[in-house]
């Protein structure tokens, strides 16, 4: 009987929503303009500092405590940068009137439990209790960013700091390979023209932040595009689309681009603070 009851409780846990943007409001508490403003602020901060901050507003976390649900969300969303656990989650439970600031392990030195609680209670709570949830979130985000800015963290990667993601440059790279390849092929022949084109595109892909693997792959692709010639033009769109979904990087701009966490999950190392509004 106890096993059956436990199963029912587990089955009724609130689902973790998919992470597609930095501000996820499942309650329609925020207006579209307010969400857009927060999105832009968080995206700009990530490009500058590298740390990921996300906001989630849910109708309720019941039957789970907000801290337990927050840990599940943080782990599923993988906020942060790879092995650098510098993500932050601000979670609001509307029905329970509770808030939570979940902090990644590598931010615990600056954004410790006491600091997170101070921001939650002294900064966010007065706005929220006055009915201004956006004001509370906005003020809380500002304070969290100030604290993180004082922390000595690795600089953001070129993927995060570029205004345009590497994926957005892929069609340009491949089209450039076709044009450049045609010129070099006419001068040096198929093989040597393809080799020179592949080398040039590989270097360019690496400079744009694609990494060593991306540079090698696109260098090889450019080589074969040069050998194929103009008949390879029809293959560019499909190939670039498949490579773009392969995960060489994630979009770091705001707007309609899909946002995803770059970390490795919670791992039991973080902290934070939670309580009533």
N, C-alpha and C positions, 0 to 999 in steps of 0.2 A: 504493500500500500504506500509506504514511504517512497519507494522507487518510482511508482506511478505519479505521485504528487510532484516529485522532483522533476520528472520528465515534463510535466505540464508547465511548470514554472520556466524551465529552459526553453520550451517551445514557444512561449509567449514573449520572449525577449524582443525588445525593439530592434529592428534591422538597422544596420549601419548603412547610410546612404552612400551611393557612389560619389567619389570625389571628382568633380569636373570643373570646379571653380573655387576660389578662395573664400567666398562668402556663400554659404548654403543656408537658406531660410525655408524651412518646411512648414512654416506657420503664416506666411505672408505678413509678418510683423513689419518688415522693412519695405519701403517703397523701392521701385526699380531704380530711381535716382540715388537713393541712399546706398543700395547694394553696389551700384556702379562706382560711387565715390569711394567706398571702402575697398572694393576690388582694386581700383587704380592706386590707392595708397599702399596696399599690401604688395602689389606687383612692383611698384617703384622701390619699395624697401628691400624686397628680395633681390632685385637687380643691383642695388647698392651694397647690401650687407651679405646677402646669400641666405640668410635664415628665412624659413617659411613660417608664416603665421596664417592660420585658417580660423574662420568663424562658422559655428554651426548652431542654428536655432531649431529645436525640436519641440513638438507638442508636449511630450513627456518622455522620461527615461524609465518609467515604471514597467516591470517590477524591480528593475535594478536601481541601485544607488547611482547618483550622477557621477561619482568618482569611478565606479566600475564601468559604467557605460562609456565614459570619457576615455578610459584606457583601451577599451575595445575599438573605439573610433580611431584613436591615435595609432594603434597598431595596424589597423586596416588601411588607413590613409598613408602611413609611412612618411609622416612629415619630417623634413630635414634634408640633409644632403649626404646620401650614401652612408658611410661610417660616421659622419659628423651628425650627431643627434641634436640639431639645433632648431627643431620645430616647436611651435607653440599652438595649442588649440584653445580657443575661447568658446565655451559651450553654455548655452542657455536652455533651461527646461521651463517652458512657459507655464504649464499646468502646476508643476511643483514650485514655481517661483524660486528656482535655484540657479546658481551660476557656478561655473568651474573654469579655472585656468590650468591647463595641463602643460607641463614643461618638459622638453627633451633633456636628456642626461647632461649634454655638454653646455647647457645654459644654467644648470643648477648653481653654478658659482655666483652668477649675477642675479638671475631671476629665481632666487631660492623660494622656499615655501612662505617665509615671512613677507618677502617682497610681493609675491603673487597675491597673498591675502590682503596686503595693504592696498594694492591696486584694485582688487575686487571689491573691497569694502569702502575704502575712502574715496576712490576715484569713480568707479562704475556705479556703485549702489545709489548714491544720491540722485543721479540722472534717472536710473531705472525706476526708483520708487516714486519719482515725480512724473512717471509716464513717458519718459523720453528714452526708450531703449536704444535708439540709434545714437543719441548723445552719449550714453553710457559706454556703448561699444567703441565709439570713435575716441573717447577720452581714454578708455582702457588700452586701445591699440597704440595711441600716441605714447602713453607711459611705458608700455612694454617695449616699443621700438627704442625709446630713449635708454632704457636699461640695457637692451641688447647691444646698442651702439657703443656702449662703454666696454663691452666684452671683447677680448682678443680672440677673434675667430679667423680661420683661413679666409682669404679673399674669395669672392664668388668666382665661379668658373666663367670662361668666355661664353658658354651657353646661356648662363643666367644674366650676364652683364650686357650682352648684345641686345639692342632693341628689337631685332628680328631674329627668330630662332633659326638654327642651322637647317631645319627641315624646309623652311621657306626658301632657302637658297639652292635646294637640290635641282629643281627644273632649270635654273639659270646655269648651274654647273654643267649639267648634261647637254644643254643646248650649246653652251660655250665649247664643250668638247667636240660637238659636231662641226661647228664653224671652224675652230682652230685646227681640228683634225683634217678638214678638207684642204686648208691652206698648206699645212705641213706635209700632207700626203702628196700633194702636187709637186712639192719641192724635193722631198727626201724619199719618196716612195712609201708604199704601204707600211712595211715593217718599221722602218726608222721614224716615219711620220707618226705612226701609232705610238711608238715608244716615247717620243718627245711629248706628244699630247698627253699620254697617260701620266708622265712625270709632272707636267705642268698642272694638270687637274688635281693630282694627289697633293701637291704642295699647297694649292689654293684651298682644297678641302680642309687640310690641317690648319692653315692660317685662320680659316673661318670658324674653327672650334669643333670640327667633326671628330677629332681624335685620330690616333694612328690607324685603327681598324678601318674607320670611314675613309681615310686617305688612301689606304691600300685598295679597298674595294672600288672606290670611284676611279682610281688610277687604272685599274684593270678594265673597268667598264669603258672608260674613255679610250683605251687602247683598242678594244673590240669595236667601238662605235666608229673609230677612224678606219678600221679595216672594212667594216660593212659599208661605210659611206652614207649617202643620203637615204638609203633604204632603212637605216637604223633610226631615222627620225620618228617613225611610228611606234617604236618600242620605248621611247624615252618616257612618255607619260606613265605607262603602266609600271615600268621599273622604278621610277622615282617615287610613285605612290607606295609601292611595296616596301621600299627602303625607308620611306618616311614613317611607316607604321612599325618599323622594326625596333625603334627605341634608341637611336643614337643620341637623342636628347629630347627634352620636353619643352613645350612652349613656355616662355617666361613673360609673355606680354599679356595685358589685360584684354577685355573685349570678349569676342566669341570663341577665342582659342581655348582648347581643352587644357585644364590645369591638372597636374598629378603630383603626388608626393615623390620626393627623390631619395627618401631615407630607407632604412632597413627595418623599420618597425620599432615598437616600443622597447622590447627586450627587458622590461622590468627595471629600467634604470632611472626613470624620470621622477618628477615630483609635481607639486602644484598645490592649489587651494580651492576649496569649494564650500558652499553654504547657502543660506537663504539670501534672497535679494535684499 
